[in-house]
Amino acid sequence: MRKTAALLTGCLLLVLSGCSSTRIAYNYADQGIIWWVEDYVTLTSAQEEQLEQDLDSLQQWHCSDELPRYSTWLRELETDILSGTPDVETIRYHQQQLLGFVPQLLERGTPAAQNLLESLSDEQVRELADNMASKQEELEEEMLAGSPEETARARAERTRERIEGWLGDLNEQQWALVQAWSADRAQQTQIWLEGRRNWQNALLAELDHRKQPGFDDAVRDLLVHSEQARGEAYRRMSEESRAAMAVLIHDLIQAGGPEHREHILAKARDLNSDFVALTCQ
């Protein structure tokens, strides 16, 4: 399931998304992941117990090994922001640092996905396929409704919401930059949705062979190298979008005032404080 990959990055997204209750969110991430899985497939008691054990192990590793890496990155970010408006190359470096946390998390989380997917019954696979199709249809109706201009405005609002978590409220010039950036991303939403559908179809095809040799390797490839299943258009779009986002962030910081740089510093410091306070059991 495409959600499986997203679920395994749940801890990372929670602690870096601007959530005001990072410690609470992190400590309960495993339970949230189980609830999220059950939006797609009803688990048996044995499956839920196995998933809880696998997620506990994953979170212990993440807390002890990965949170210190996040702290190191955030301290670097603080240093660069204190030095003035970072250039595009510096922003790309921090972008790569952030994205670099994901592959290892997916790699370490793969056994949890393998254990769960291998244990699914035929009835559960049908339930999963039905829920995937239903949720895909809901997303397409929500995200593709209206004219291209309306889709671009919706994309701009989503981008604004994410950015303001780090920069604070955008001024008029910054908001204009976000709108222009979103208008230039024509077809991005459609490509993202198509890639999501491609990934789900690839997983469902592999689930037909879940009791056969090679299934674990197939699941690992789908999780760790997901862009291969999502298609060439998705891969190109991701590369172009990451490059354009680095330029956008640079332009937004440059168009902002001291209050925006201070907001970034405050966010980095707050997150780092939460990381230090979290205790690995």
C-alpha positions in Angstrom: 0.0 0.0 0.0 1.3 3.5 -0.8 0.2 4.4 2.8 2.7 1.9 4.1 5.6 4.0 2.9 4.0 7.1 4.2 3.4 5.5 7.5 7.0 4.5 7.9 8.0 8.1 7.6 5.3 9.2 10.1 7.7 10.0 12.9 9.9 12.1 10.7 6.9 14.1 9.3 5.4 14.6 12.8 8.6 16.0 14.4 9.5 18.2 11.4 6.0 19.4 10.3 5.6 22.2 12.8 3.5 20.3 15.2 3.3 22.2 18.6 3.2 18.9 20.5 6.2 17.2 19.0 7.0 15.1 22.0 3.4 13.8 22.4 3.1 13.2 18.7 6.4 11.3 18.6 5.6 9.1 21.6 2.2 8.1 20.2 3.3 7.8 16.6 3.2 4.0 16.7 -0.4 4.0 17.7 -1.2 6.6 15.1 0.4 4.4 12.4 -1.8 1.4 13.4 -4.9 3.5 13.2 -3.8 4.8 9.8 -3.2 1.2 8.5 -6.6 0.2 9.7 -8.2 2.9 7.5 -7.1 0.6 4.7 -7.4 -2.9 6.1 -9.0 -4.4 9.2 -6.3 -6.2 11.2 -6.6 -9.3 13.2 -5.5 -9.3 16.9 -2.3 -11.2 15.9 -1.5 -8.8 13.1 -2.0 -5.8 15.3 0.2 -7.3 18.0 3.0 -8.1 15.5 2.8 -4.6 14.0 3.0 -3.0 17.4 6.1 -5.1 18.2 7.7 -4.1 14.9 6.9 -0.4 15.3 8.2 -0.4 18.9 11.5 -1.8 17.6 11.5 0.8 14.8 10.9 3.7 17.2 13.6 2.5 19.5 16.1 2.6 16.7 14.8 5.9 15.4 14.9 7.6 18.9 18.4 6.4 19.7 20.1 6.6 16.3 18.2 9.1 14.2 17.1 11.9 16.5 20.8 12.9 17.2 21.2 13.3 13.4 18.2 15.6 13.3 19.7 17.7 16.1 23.0 17.9 14.2 21.2 19.1 11.1 19.1 21.7 13.0 22.2 23.1 14.7 23.8 23.5 11.2 20.6 25.2 10.0 20.7 27.6 12.9 24.3 28.5 12.1 23.6 29.2 8.5 20.5 31.3 9.2 22.4 33.3 11.8 25.0 34.1 9.1 22.4 35.9 6.9 20.2 34.8 4.0 21.6 31.5 2.8 22.3 31.2 -0.9 20.5 28.6 -3.1 23.4 26.0 -2.8 23.2 26.2 1.0 19.4 25.7 0.9 19.9 22.7 -1.4 22.3 21.3 1.1 19.8 21.5 3.9 17.1 20.1 1.6 19.3 17.1 0.8 20.0 16.7 4.5 16.3 16.6 5.3 15.4 14.3 2.5 18.4 12.1 3.4 16.6 11.0 6.6 13.9 9.2 4.7 15.7 6.3 2.9 17.2 4.9 6.1 13.9 5.1 7.9 12.2 3.3 5.0 14.9 0.7 5.0 14.6 0.0 8.7 10.8 0.0 8.5 10.6 -2.4 5.6 10.4 -5.6 7.8 7.3 -4.2 9.5 5.7 -3.8 6.1 6.8 -7.2 4.9 5.5 -9.0 8.0 2.1 -7.3 7.7 1.7 -7.7 3.9 2.7 -11.3 4.0 0.1 -12.1 6.6 -2.8 -10.6 4.7 -5.6 -13.0 3.8 -7.3 -12.9 0.4 -10.3 -11.1 2.0 -8.0 -8.5 3.5 -6.2 -7.9 0.1 -9.6 -7.3 -1.5 -10.5 -4.9 1.3 -7.2 -3.1 0.8 -7.7 -2.8 -3.0 -11.3 -1.5 -2.5 -10.2 1.1 0.1 -7.2 2.2 -2.1 -9.5 2.7 -5.1 -12.0 4.6 -3.0 -9.5 6.9 -1.4 -7.8 7.5 -4.7 -11.1 8.6 -6.2 -11.7 10.9 -3.3 -8.3 12.5 -3.7 -8.7 13.0 -7.4 -12.1 14.6 -6.9 -10.8 16.9 -4.2 -7.5 17.9 -5.9 -8.5 18.0 -9.5 -11.9 19.7 -9.1 -12.3 23.0 -10.9 -10.3 24.7 -13.6 -6.5 24.7 -13.9 -6.4 28.1 -12.3 -8.4 26.8 -9.3 -6.1 23.8 -9.0 -3.1 26.1 -9.0 -4.7 28.3 -6.3 -5.3 25.2 -4.1 -1.7 24.1 -4.6 -0.5 27.5 -3.6 -2.6 27.4 -0.4 -1.2 24.0 0.5 2.4 25.2 -0.2 1.7 28.4 1.9 0.5 26.3 4.8 3.6 24.2 4.9 6.0 27.1 4.5 4.4 29.2 7.1 5.1 26.5 9.6 8.7 27.5 9.3 8.7 31.1 8.2 5.6 32.4 9.9 3.0 34.6 8.2 4.0 35.5 4.7 4.0 39.1 3.5 2.5 40.2 0.2 5.7 39.8 -1.8 6.3 36.3 -0.4 2.7 35.2 -1.1 3.1 36.4 -4.7 6.2 34.3 -5.0 4.3 31.2 -3.8 1.5 31.9 -6.2 3.9 32.2 -9.1 5.7 29.1 -8.1 2.5 27.1 -7.9 1.2 28.4 -11.3 4.5 27.1 -12.8 3.8 23.6 -11.5 1.2 22.9 -14.1 0.3 19.2 -14.2 2.2 18.5 -10.9 -1.0 17.5 -9.0 -2.1 15.2 -11.9 1.4 13.6 -12.1 1.5 13.0 -8.3 -1.9 11.4 -8.4 -1.0 9.2 -11.3 2.3 8.2 -9.6 0.3 7.3 -6.5 -2.1 5.1 -8.5 0.9 3.4 -10.3 2.5 2.6 -6.9 -0.7 1.1 -5.5 -1.3 -1.0 -8.6 2.3 -2.3 -8.4 1.8 -3.3 -4.8 -1.5 -5.0 -5.5 0.2 -7.0 -8.3 2.9 -8.1 -5.9 0.4 -9.1 -3.3 -0.8 -11.9 -5.6 2.6 -13.5 -5.0 2.9 -12.7 -1.2 3.5 -16.4 -0.3 6.2 -16.9 -2.9 10.0 -16.4 -2.8 11.1 -12.9 -3.8 8.1 -11.1 -2.2 10.2 -9.5 0.5 12.6 -8.1 -2.0 9.7 -6.7 -4.1 8.2 -4.9 -1.0 11.6 -3.5 -0.2 12.0 -2.1 -3.7 8.5 -0.6 -3.6 9.2 1.2 -0.3 12.9 2.2 -0.7 12.8 2.9 -4.4 9.2 3.9 -4.8 9.8 6.4 -7.6 10.6 3.5 -10.0 7.0 2.2 -9.6 5.5 5.7 -9.8 6.8 6.3 -13.3 9.2 8.4 -15.2 6.9 11.5 -15.3 6.8 11.3 -11.5 10.6 11.0 -11.2 11.1 14.0 -13.5 8.5 16.0 -11.7 10.1 15.3 -8.3 13.5 16.4 -9.4 12.2 19.6 -11.0 10.1 20.3 -8.0 12.9 19.9 -5.5 15.2 22.2 -7.5 12.4 24.8 -7.8 11.6 24.6 -4.1 15.2 25.4 -3.2 15.0 28.5 -5.3 11.6 29.4 -3.8 12.8 29.1 -0.2 15.8 31.3 -1.0 13.6 33.9 -2.6 11.1 33.8 0.3 13.8 34.3 2.9 15.3 37.1 0.8 11.9 38.8 0.5 11.2 38.5 4.2 12.3 40.5 7.1 14.2 39.7 10.3 11.0 38.3 11.8 10.9 35.5 9.2 14.5 34.4 9.9 13.8 34.6 13.6 10.8 32.3 13.1 13.0 29.7 11.4 15.5 29.9 14.3 12.7 29.6 16.9 11.3 26.6 15.1 14.7 24.9 14.8 15.4 25.6 18.5 12.0 24.3 19.6 12.4 21.1 17.7 15.9 20.6 19.0 14.7 21.1 22.5 12.0 18.5 22.0 14.6 16.0 20.6 16.8 16.4 23.6 13.8 16.0 26.0 12.7 12.8 24.3 13.9 9.7 26.2 14.5 6.4 24.5 13.2 3.7 26.7 
